[in-house]
Amino acid sequence: MVTITTVETLQEAAANGGQGTAFLGGGTLLMRGVNYGDQDVSHIVRLRQPQSLAGVSLEGERVRLGACATMATILRSTDVAFLHAVARAVGGPAIRNMATVGGNVYAPHPYGDLAVALLALDAKLRMSDGSEMEMERLLATRDTETRLIESVSAVRPSGDDFRFLKVTRVKPRGASVLSIAAWLPRRAGRISGARIAFGAMAPTPVRAPTVEAALEGASLDQNGIDRALQSVANDLNPPDDSLASGWYRKEVAPVHLKRLLLGQGTR
């Protein structure tokens, strides 16, 4: 039997954690699991009025997303137009009306398309206790430590510096075979400080440091990206699942990274 505790604040929610507890955001994955008899969940904690955590706001050269902001909220905001393609890649309209930023960060493989984008965009997380955490640290510890996110701060890229691509076997919005997000800031026409993140290529979204290093100082053309494409395999050790084998994912990753970097059919 699953019990439900309703609380008023994020801090109260965090205090109600424990063995068998899950925190309800949009519930798109959690409730499906519960309805199909997930034995790992015996207690659900939900916020009564999460509106204070559901907004999108600008903070200088960054944008802040509340943990309870939904994909539909992102799509309605012109301040985060660079994330619209990512939000549209998350399910259909009903799912996007429910799926939240915080839930997407914790979504298991092969879900979490927004988390891939946030990782590429140097995301920093404000937690329920007021502390701040780098996205990489949370992803490395999310399966062993219970932490609640209050909001996510990410870079607000300029022009076409940010690109996203999702590959799926079920069109238009199935679970990812792989997804790639790239932040490609440039100086004098050359890439400077690229961040490349892959989804569905590990238990959590991961960066590709060898690819990032190979892109430093490169131009965004075939000659400029060749070394980066040859480096992809060094950064990835993808899993097998019902959608694709790890071998297949690793083989096609350079093909899709090339498409992304050259702007060929990104979405």
NORTA-V612961 format. One line per field, one symbol per residue. psi: psi as a letter, one per 30 degrees, with the letter a starting at -180 (. if undefined). A space follows every 50 residues. Layout:
psi=???
This chain:
psi=kklkkklfleeeeefglakgkkkjcfgeeefeeefghjffjfkkklkeig efgglklkibglkkkkfgkleeeeffkffhffgeeeeffjaaeeeffekl eeeeefklkgaheeeeeeefghkkkklfgflkkkeeeeefgfffkjkkke lkklkjllbhfkkkkkklfjkfhllkellkkkkikkkhgkkjhkkkkklg glflkklieeeeeffkgllileeefeeeeffefffkillkafelleeeee efeeeeeeeeeghjgl.
